[in-house]
């Protein structure tokens, strides 16, 4: 493994494959790769909480991770115990250390494992996940009031104590740090995102498609993997840096429209619009929402080339099938031209002659005999007259 990759893997929790892709994108410039990673989106919200149940004389704490990229809460770890040392845990504690503290308490003899697991299952039940998601619709304005109310109600339901005291604190981290720690955790409750939600964004660039009312393609007909022309409207320094690396900008530094590959194109559940993500580089994506019937400028040359390749593959498949048929014919050349198995046995097996045929033959013989007798009588009459 290259030293550059090792630096990114050790310090940022990247996979080897992604580290190599990012380095290739930056032309093996580690500083540029680190600059991109340092400015990556903090799309995972960490909610740390601790509570006290005076009725049950128990203490509890939990940590919940909400991923804005998949729009679901993906992980929850909770601990409920009679050990008052858990009440001393600080909400300001760094999230990884906070997890370690909860895991240590879960090993203790005073831990209420049943209610700890029940709390996790209740908060992240299939009925509650959409409700939780509604609090996070606007990443910049999370509904913390109703989130805390929901958590309190759930705690009351599990512990049967309406006098609970709950405190929470939040902060945001990037997706790679979250995914990296998630792989190592065996305790807690994990929610697997729906299929097709596996895109991990380092940066989300503001962009829009180039419209083409004449000669364009309806956005809803654009397939994943095809390219569309987009304009980048993002003035951040890191975006200009990326545009310079990727060759999106001209000599004056102006970012020109570029063709980008579509990696997601889904119909919105809320309206008749399509949610589209395009890829500019490893972990670098653009996102926009547009009407499903809006026509955009697609890379028709690439689409045509793709169609030709598919036709060639189909043609090649047809040739291969024909070749196999001929090979089979040649291999069977020395065999009998026809075999019993080539046709139904009924075609060759003799069967009993139908009774109607026998009666017809007898009737024919009788007619012949009568004609001969009549002919003989007529001949004798003529002879003796």
N, C-alpha and C positions, 0 to 999 in steps of 0.2 A: 504494500500500500504506500502511495506517495506521501511524503511529509506534509504537503499542503492539505491533502484530504484528512490526514490524521489530526491536524490542528482544528479543522472545522468540526470533525466528529467529536473530539474530546471536549471542546469548549461550547458547542452549540447543540449537541445531541442529534446531529444529522445522521442519516444512514449513509453508508459508503457510496451507494449508487447516486443519491441526491448530491452529496458533496462533490463527486466527480462531475456531475452534470452542471452544477453551479460554477465550478472552476473552469470547465470547458467554455461556458458562456462568457466568463470574464477573461478568457484567454490565459488561464492559469495565474491570474492576478489575485493573490490571497487578500490583499488589502481591499480590493473592490468587492470581493465576495463577503468579507467581514462587514464592509460598509452597508451592503444590502441587508445582511442578517441583523445588524444593529438597528436598522430602521424598519424592521419587519412589523407587520400589524399585530397588535396585542388583542387578538380575537377570542381569547378565552377569559371569561370572568371567573374569579375564584371567590366564593362566598364562604367565609369562615364564621362559625357560630358556636356559642357555648350557652348553656342553660342550667337552671337550678330548679329542682322540684322539692319544695319544702314539705309537701304532703307525703312523698315517698322517701324523703331524705336521700335523694340521689342527685348525682351531677352528670352532666353530659356535654358533649362537644361533637361537632361535625364539620366536614369540608365538602363543598359542592362545586363542581366545575361545569360551567355553561359555555358551550362552544358556539359562537356566533356564525361560524362557517357552515355548520351542519344544522344550526337552529334547534338544538336539543341539549338538555342537561346530560352529559355523557358519563359522569362519575360522581358517586357519593360514598363517603366513609363516615360512619357514626360510631360513637362509643358512649355507653351509659354505665355508670359505676357508682358504688357507695364510697369510693375513695375520694376524699375531698381534695386531694392533690390535683385532680383534673380541673378543679375550679380555678387553679392558679395559672392555667395556661393562658398566655397572652394572645389576643387577637392580632396584635402587630407582628407576631412571629412570622418569619418567612414561611411560605406555604409548604415547602418540602420538609422543613423542620416540624411544622405543625402536623403533617401526616405521620412523621416518625413518632411524635408524642402520642398520637391516637393509637397507633399500632402497638406501642409499648403498654398502654393502658388496657388494650384488648387482651393482652397476655396475662393480666392480673387475675387473681382469684376472686376479687370483689366485683368483677365486671358482669353486668347483666347482658349476656350474649343474645338471649331471646328477644328482648326489647330493642337491643341495638340493631339486630337484623330486621326486626319488624318495622322499625323507624325508617330504615333504608328502603324497604319494600313499599312502605306506605307513601313516602315522598315521591319515589320514582315509579309509581304504579302507572299502568297504561292509561288510566283515566286522568291522572294528575299531570302527566307530561305535557299535553296540549295546554293545560291551565297554566303551568309554570312558564311555558314558552310565550304565553301572552304578555308576561311581565317584561320580556326582553325584545319586544318588537322593534323598539328604537334603541340601538346600542349606546347612543349618546345620552339617553334619558330613560334608564331602566326604572321600572315602577317598584322601588324598594319598599314603599309603604305596604302595598298589597302582597309583595313577596314575603315580608316579615309576618304579616297577618296570616298568610297561608301556612307558614312554618309553625307559628304558634298554635294554630288550630290543629295541625297534624300532631304536634307534640302532646296537646291535650287529649287527643283521641287515643294515642298510644299509651300514655302514662296515666290517663284518667285524673289529671290534675289541672284545674282551671286557674291555679295561682302561680303558674310558671313564670319565671323571669328569663328573657332571651336577649342576648346581645349578638350583633353581627357586624362584620367588617368585610369590605370587598377590595379587590385589586385585580389588575389584568396582566396576563402573561401571553407569550406567543404560543402558537400551536405546536411547534416542534418541542418546546420544553415540556408541554403537557403530554404529548404523545410519547415522549421519551420516558417520562416517569410512569405513565399509564401501563406501559409494557411490563414494568417490574412489579406492579401491584397485584397481589393475589387476594387480598381482603377487600371488602367493600362491594358495591354494586356498580357494574358497568352497563351502559346502554350502547348497543351497537347501532351506528347510523344506518339509514336505509341504503339499499344498493345504489351506486352511482354518486354517492356523496363523499367520495374518497379524495377529492381535490384538496390539497393543502396549500394555502396562500401565504407566501411571505409578504407580498405587497399586492394591494388592490389599486389599480390605476384607474383614474376617472377617464372614461372614453365614451364615444358614441359611434354608431355605424354611419357610413356614408350612404345617404339615400339615393336610390336610382329608380324613380317612378317609371321610366322607360328603359326596358332592357334589363331591369333588375330581377331579383328572385324574392318571393315572399319569405320573410324571416322564418316562418313556421315550417318551410320546406328545406331549410338549410340543415344538413346533417352534421353530426359530430365528426370532426376530422376535416371538414371543408373549411375554406378560408373566406373571410369577408374583409372588406376595406373599412378601417376605423380611423377616427380622428382622436388624438389624445389631448385631453383638456386637463392637464395636471401640472401645476407650476412648481411642484416640490423639487428641491435640488437633487434628491435621489432619483427622481423620474428622469430628469435631464441627464444625469450621469448614466443611467441605464440606456437611454436613447442614444447617447454618444457611443457606448460600448456596442450596442446592437446595430448601429448604423441607421437609426431612424431619423437622425437630424442632419440638416445640410451644413454647409461651411459656416453659415452665420449662427448656427445653433438652434434654428427653428425646427421643431419636430413636424415632419411631414406625415400625411396619411400613410398607413402601412397595412399590409394584409396580415391578419392574425388568424390562427387556427381556432375554430370553435370547439370547446371542450365540454360545454353544457348548453343545452337549449331546451328549456322546459316551459310548459304552459303554467302560467300563474294560477294558483287556486283562488285568488281573490278577484281576478279580473280576466278579461280576454286579452291578456298581454303575454309575451314570452320573456322569461328571465334567461339572459345569455351571459356566458363567461367565455372570454377568449384568452389565449395564452400568448404572452410575449417572450417568455423565457422560463427556466425552471423555477417554479414557485411564484412567478410574476404574472399576474392575471389582470384583465380588465373586466368590468361588469356593467351591464346596462339592462334596462327594461324597455321594451318597445312593443307596439301593437303587432299582433300576429300576422296581419295582412300588409304591414309596411314592407315595401320592396327595398332591398339593400343591394349594394354592389358586391357581387361574389367574384371570386377568382375563377372565372369560367374556364380558363386555360387549364388550371389544376383539376377542376371537376371533369373536363373533357378527357384529360390524361388518365384520370382515375377510371373513368368509364371505359376507355380503350384497354387499360390493363385488365379490367374485369372481363371484357369481351375476349381478350387474348387468352385469359385463363380458362374461360368457358370453351373457347375454340380448341385449346390444347387438350382440355378434358375430353371434348368430342373426338379429337384425333386419337387420343389414348384409348378410348372405348372402341373405336373402329379398328385400331391396331390389335387390340386384344381379341376382337371377334375374328379377325383374319388368322391370328395365331392359333385360336381354337379350331378354326376350320382346317388349318394345315395339320394340326396335331391329330385330327380325326380322319385324315385323308385315307389311311390304310384300313379303317374300320368299315364294316358294311354300310352301304349308303343309307339303308333304312334298317331299323331294328324293331323288334316287337315293342320296345319301350317308346318308339317314336310316335306311335299311334295308339288309340284305344284298342284294347283286345277285341272288342266287339266288332271291329272292322275286319278282322281276319278269322275269327272263330266261326265255324259252320254251325248253323242252327237248324232245327227241324223245319222241314218245308211246310208252309202253311197248308191246312186242309182244303182251303178254297182252290188252291192250285191243283191238287190231285183230282178233285171233282171235275175241273175244267178239262183235264186230259182224258178222263173216261168218256165224257160227253163228246169229245172230238172223235175218239175211236168209234163210238156208236154211229155217229153221222157218216163216217167214211164207209163203214160196213153196209149201211142202208143204201148209200149211193151206188156201191158196187153191185148189190143185189138187184136194184132197179135197172141198172145198166145191163146186167146179164139177162133179165127177163125180157127187156126190150129187144135184145139181140136175138133171143130164141124165137120170139114172135115173128120177127122179120125173116128168120131163116126158114120157118115152116109155112109161111104164107105163100 
